[in-house]
Amino acid sequence: MNAETRIQFDNISLSTEIQSLGRASVPSPMPAASLIDSEFLPLYVDKEVMDELNDHEPVPLLFEAAGPRGQLYFDPSKAKCAVVTCGGLCPGINDVIRAIVMEAHHKYRIPTVLGIKYGLEGFIPKYAHDVEELTPKKVTDIHQFGGTILGSSRGPQAPAEIVDALERMNISCLFMIGGDGTMKATQAIVREVAERNLRVSVIGIPKTIDNDINFISQSFGFETAVFKATEAIQCAHTEALGYKNGIGLVKLMGRESGFIAAHATLAMKEVNFVLIPEIPFALHGEGGLLQALETRLRGRKHAVIVAAEGAGQHLLESRGETDPSGNVTLADVADVLKREIKQYLNERGVPFSMKYIDPSYIIRSVPANANDKVYCGFLGQNAVHAAMAGKTNMVVAKLMDRYVHLPLELVTSKRRKLNVHSAYWQAVLESTGQPELATL
């Protein structure tokens, strides 16, 4: 079958081919029936993704299939693995860790899997973090809890120091669980490994509660986050109904992408206004949010507003500060909304009661739900399969319900954003009944 292996967008051409450390010649201990039956998968990429890339109809692209190979690059009896978790918390991290450890021990009989404590800091001697050996006994129950048993940290560390640590520990396979910044760090580690001519497989497992990893339609933990977000929205709706002109304001995660806010809004039909980073809405004037809110209150006597944390940044003055990961520190959109709504309604003599809910840290910290647990299990297992086959400079991902290998270059090339011209966003607007707000 003829299929494209290169993707063109933003004047950049990226390949779907996966880098390998060398020829795989070690027989796999996996049963023959479990081995993948096709090395490559021609898939039609989700139309929303293709719209974001180059605004044309989807085309078949050839992806390397995930799964166990018949021939391995590493001898399992002599391999040594390491797992590290970076960045913010997300439902399902422990599930991925557990899947990696169980697959490595029970299927490949790899003698050692090390857990690197507190993110990339764990590789750097000056922090003096312990390294923990991960055994099936230690990870048996961790999927029942949120967070990460390894701890995490933010901020870059020198790739040379990280690779020094990999050499000292004699690591064969490194699994890095994290978001966009972590995947870029993974690329830097791969380059340093290549410059030293080392044979270390480096596999990324994309983690972002915001669902903004490029080319991946749904990241692990997203479904759980949406479910927990709907509980906050339901509470806000109950509060709003309890007072004349009650307003429930909910701030959800989403620095640059409004996927959680949009999806939770679709799930909970009680939302009347949803604000996302992709649309610079107007507050004042004809067609502004405040006028629309007043109209809603005069007609229905209550309203629920859901705002992604990155929404409304155009209304606020940025101080140019960044967090340890290099992300621009966001101004608090909830502060400006509370202040402006109060002033606007008071000036017009409209009595109201406003209740504000920010469930962000609750959502980030809960255990994964059943579907996300299944997803995390496949990601962890397929990451081990890829590493043992000598794959590197890649992530494991799910496209069109198939698990595939994606080059790091592809997933780090841009942040994924919600397509506001799509049928999906139109469905969100129809669900809320929100008028199309004026934009700035």
Residue pairs with C-beta under 8 A, 6 or more apart in sequence:
1 42
1 60
2 60
3 42
3 60
3 61
3 62
4 59
4 60
4 61
4 62
5 15
5 16
5 17
5 61
5 62
6 13
6 14
6 15
6 16
7 13
7 14
7 15
7 16
7 53
7 61
7 410
8 14
8 53
8 54
9 52
9 53
9 54
9 413
9 414
10 413
10 414
12 413
14 407
14 409
14 410
14 413
15 407
15 409
16 61
16 62
16 63
16 64
16 406
16 407
16 410
17 64
17 407
18 64
18 391
18 393
18 394
18 405
18 407
19 190
19 391
19 392
19 393
19 394
19 407
20 73
20 389
20 390
20 391
20 392
21 73
21 199
21 200
21 201
21 390
21 391
21 392
22 73
22 199
22 390
23 73
24 69
24 71
24 72
24 73
24 389
24 390
25 71
25 73
26 71
26 72
26 73
26 74
26 75
26 76
27 70
27 71
27 72
28 35
28 68
28 69
28 70
28 71
28 72
28 388
29 76
29 107
29 108
29 109
30 68
30 70
30 107
30 108
32 70
34 67
34 68
35 67
35 68
35 69
35 70
36 65
36 66
36 67
36 68
36 69
38 65
39 64
39 65
40 62
40 63
40 64
40 65
41 62
41 63
41 64
41 65
41 402
41 404
42 60
42 61
42 62
42 63
43 60
43 61
43 63
43 399
43 400
43 402
43 404
44 58
44 59
44 60
44 61
44 400
45 58
45 59
45 61
45 215
45 399
45 400
46 58
46 217
46 399
46 400
47 57
47 58
48 217
48 419
48 422
48 424
49 215
49 217
49 416
50 56
50 57
50 58
50 59
51 419
51 421
51 422
52 416
52 417
52 419
63 399
63 402
63 404
63 405
63 406
64 391
64 404
64 405
65 402
65 403
65 404
65 405
66 382
66 385
66 386
66 396
66 402
66 403
66 404
66 405
67 382
67 385
67 403
68 107
68 385
69 385
69 388
69 389
71 389
72 388
72 389
72 390
73 199
73 201
73 388
73 389
73 390
74 172
74 173
74 201
74 387
74 388
74 390
76 108
76 109
76 110
76 388
77 109
77 110
77 111
78 172
79 108
79 110
79 111
79 172
79 173
79 388
80 110
80 111
80 112
80 113
80 114
80 169
80 170
80 171
80 172
80 173
81 100
81 104
81 110
81 112
81 113
81 114
81 171
81 172
81 173
81 174
81 175
81 384
81 387
82 113
82 114
82 115
82 116
82 166
82 169
82 171
82 173
82 174
82 175
83 97
83 100
83 101
83 113
83 114
83 115
83 116
83 134
83 150
83 174
83 175
83 177
84 115
84 116
84 119
84 120
84 122
84 123
84 150
84 174
84 175
84 176
84 177
84 178
85 93
85 97
85 119
85 148
85 150
85 151
85 152
85 177
85 178
85 207
86 119
86 120
86 152
86 153
86 154
86 176
86 177
86 178
86 179
86 181
86 182
86 185
87 119
87 152
87 154
87 178
87 179
87 181
87 182
87 207
87 325
88 152
88 154
88 179
88 209
88 364
89 146
89 147
89 148
89 152
89 209
89 364
89 365
90 207
90 208
90 209
90 220
90 221
90 225
90 364
91 146
91 209
91 220
91 221
91 224
91 225
91 363
91 364
91 366
91 367
91 368
91 369
91 372
92 207
92 220
92 221
92 224
92 368
92 372
92 373
92 375
92 376
93 147
93 148
93 177
93 207
93 221
94 139
94 142
94 143
94 145
94 146
94 147
94 148
94 149
94 367
95 142
95 143
95 220
95 368
95 372
95 373
95 376
95 377
95 380
96 177
96 205
96 207
96 220
96 376
96 379
96 380
96 383
97 115
97 134
97 139
97 142
97 148
97 149
97 150
97 177
97 380
98 139
98 140
98 142
98 143
98 380
99 376
99 377
99 378
99 379
99 380
99 381
100 113
100 175
100 380
100 381
100 383
100 384
101 113
101 134
101 135
101 136
101 138
101 139
102 136
102 139
102 380
103 380
103 381
103 384
103 385
104 110
104 113
104 384
105 113
105 135
105 136
106 136
107 384
108 384
108 388
112 133
113 133
113 134
113 135
114 131
114 132
114 133
114 134
114 169
114 171
115 131
115 132
115 133
115 134
115 149
115 150
116 122
116 123
116 129
116 131
116 150
117 129
117 130
117 131
117 132
117 150
117 151
118 127
118 129
118 150
118 151
118 152
118 153
119 151
119 152
119 153
119 154
119 178
120 153
120 155
120 156
120 157
120 162
120 185
121 127
121 129
121 153
121 155
121 157
122 129
122 131
122 150
123 157
123 161
123 162
123 165
123 166
124 157
124 158
124 161
124 162
124 165
125 161
125 165
131 169
132 138
132 150
138 149
139 149
142 149
143 367
143 368
143 373
143 376
144 367
145 367
146 364
146 365
146 366
146 367
146 368
147 365
148 177
153 324
154 181
154 323
154 324
154 325
155 324
155 325
155 326
156 181
156 185
156 325
156 326
157 185
159 185
159 188
159 189
159 191
159 192
160 192
162 189
162 192
163 189
163 192
163 193
163 196
163 198
163 200
166 174
166 193
166 198
166 200
167 196
167 198
171 200
172 199
172 200
172 201
172 387
173 200
173 201
173 202
173 203
173 384
173 387
173 388
174 189
174 200
174 201
174 202
174 203
175 203
175 205
175 383
175 384
175 387
176 182
176 183
176 185
176 186
176 189
176 202
176 203
176 204
176 205
177 204
177 205
177 207
178 185
178 186
178 204
178 205
178 206
178 207
179 206
179 207
179 208
179 210
179 213
180 208
180 212
180 213
180 412
180 415
181 325
181 326
181 327
182 204
182 207
183 204
183 206
183 213
183 395
183 408
183 411
183 412
184 412
186 202
186 204
186 408
187 393
187 408
187 409
187 412
189 202
190 202
190 392
190 393
190 408
193 200
193 202
193 392
200 392
201 386
201 387
201 388
201 390
201 391
201 392
202 392
202 393
203 383
203 386
203 387
203 391
203 392
203 394
203 395
203 396
204 394
204 395
204 396
204 408
204 411
205 379
205 380
205 383
205 395
205 396
206 213
206 216
206 219
206 395
206 397
206 411
207 219
207 220
207 221
208 219
209 219
209 221
209 222
209 225
209 253
209 260
209 363
209 364
210 253
210 254
210 255
210 256
210 257
210 259
210 260
211 218
211 219
211 222
211 257
211 259
211 260
211 416
212 255
212 256
212 257
212 259
212 415
212 416
212 417
213 219
213 411
213 416
214 410
214 411
214 412
214 413
214 414
214 415
214 416
215 397
215 399
215 406
215 410
215 411
215 416
216 397
216 398
216 399
216 406
216 411
216 416
217 398
217 399
218 398
220 368
220 372
220 375
220 376
220 379
221 368
221 372
222 259
222 260
222 263
222 372
223 369
223 371
223 372
223 375
224 363
224 366
224 367
224 368
224 369
224 372
225 253
225 260
225 363
225 364
226 260
226 263
226 264
226 267
227 267
227 369
228 359
228 362
228 363
228 366
229 250
229 252
229 260
229 261
229 264
229 359
229 363
230 264
230 267
230 268
231 359
232 250
232 252
232 357
232 359
232 362
232 363
233 248
233 250
233 264
233 265
233 268
233 270
233 271
233 304
233 306
234 268
234 270
235 248
235 357
236 248
236 249
236 250
236 304
236 355
236 357
237 248
237 268
237 270
237 304
238 248
239 246
239 248
239 355
240 246
240 247
240 248
240 302
240 303
240 304
240 355
241 302
242 353
243 302
243 352
243 353
244 301
244 351
244 352
244 353
245 297
245 301
245 302
245 345
245 350
245 351
245 352
245 353
246 301
246 302
246 303
246 352
246 353
246 354
246 355
247 293
247 297
247 302
247 303
247 304
247 305
247 341
247 352
247 353
247 354
247 355
248 302
248 303
248 304
248 305
248 354
248 355
248 357
249 304
249 305
249 307
249 334
249 337
249 338
249 354
249 355
249 356
249 357
250 304
250 305
250 306
250 307
250 356
250 357
250 358
250 359
251 307
251 308
251 309
251 333
251 334
251 356
251 357
251 358
251 360
252 260
252 261
252 264
252 306
252 307
252 308
252 309
252 359
252 360
252 363
253 260
253 308
253 309
253 360
253 363
253 364
254 260
254 261
254 276
254 277
254 308
254 309
254 310
254 311
255 277
255 308
255 309
255 310
255 327
255 330
256 277
256 310
256 415
256 417
257 276
257 277
257 278
257 308
257 310
257 415
257 416
257 417
257 418
258 274
258 275
258 276
258 277
258 278
258 308
258 310
258 311
258 418
259 418
260 308
261 274
261 275
261 276
261 306
261 307
261 308
261 311
262 274
262 276
262 418
262 424
262 425
262 428
264 271
264 306
265 271
265 274
265 306
265 428
265 431
265 432
266 427
266 428
266 431
269 431
270 304
271 304
271 305
271 306
271 431
271 432
272 296
272 303
272 304
272 305
272 432
272 433
272 434
273 289
273 292
273 293
273 296
273 303
273 304
273 305
273 306
273 432
273 434
274 305
274 306
274 307
274 428
274 432
274 434
275 281
275 289
275 305
275 306
275 307
275 308
275 311
275 312
275 333
276 308
276 310
276 311
276 418
276 420
277 308
277 310
277 311
277 313
277 417
278 417
278 418
278 420
279 311
279 420
279 437
279 439
280 314
280 439
280 440
281 288
281 289
281 311
281 312
281 437
281 438
281 439
281 440
282 288
282 289
282 437
282 438
282 439
282 440
283 289
283 290
283 315
283 336
283 340
284 290
284 291
284 344
285 291
285 438
286 438
287 435
287 436
287 437
287 438
288 437
288 438
289 437
290 340
290 341
290 344
292 434
292 435
292 437
293 303
293 305
293 341
293 344
294 344
294 345
294 348
294 350
296 303
297 303
297 345
297 350
297 352
298 350
305 337
307 333
307 334
307 337
308 333
309 330
309 333
309 360
310 330
310 333
311 333
312 333
312 336
312 337
313 330
313 331
313 333
314 440
315 333
315 336
316 331
316 333
316 336
317 331
318 328
318 331
319 329
319 331
320 328
321 328
321 329
322 328
322 329
323 329
334 356
334 358
338 354
338 356
341 352
341 354
342 354
345 351
345 352
368 376
375 398
378 398
378 403
379 396
379 398
379 403
382 396
382 403
383 396
386 394
386 396
386 405
391 405
393 407
393 408
393 409
394 405
394 406
394 407
394 408
395 405
395 406
395 408
395 411
396 403
396 404
396 405
396 406
397 403
397 404
397 405
397 406
397 411
398 404
418 424
418 425
419 425
429 436
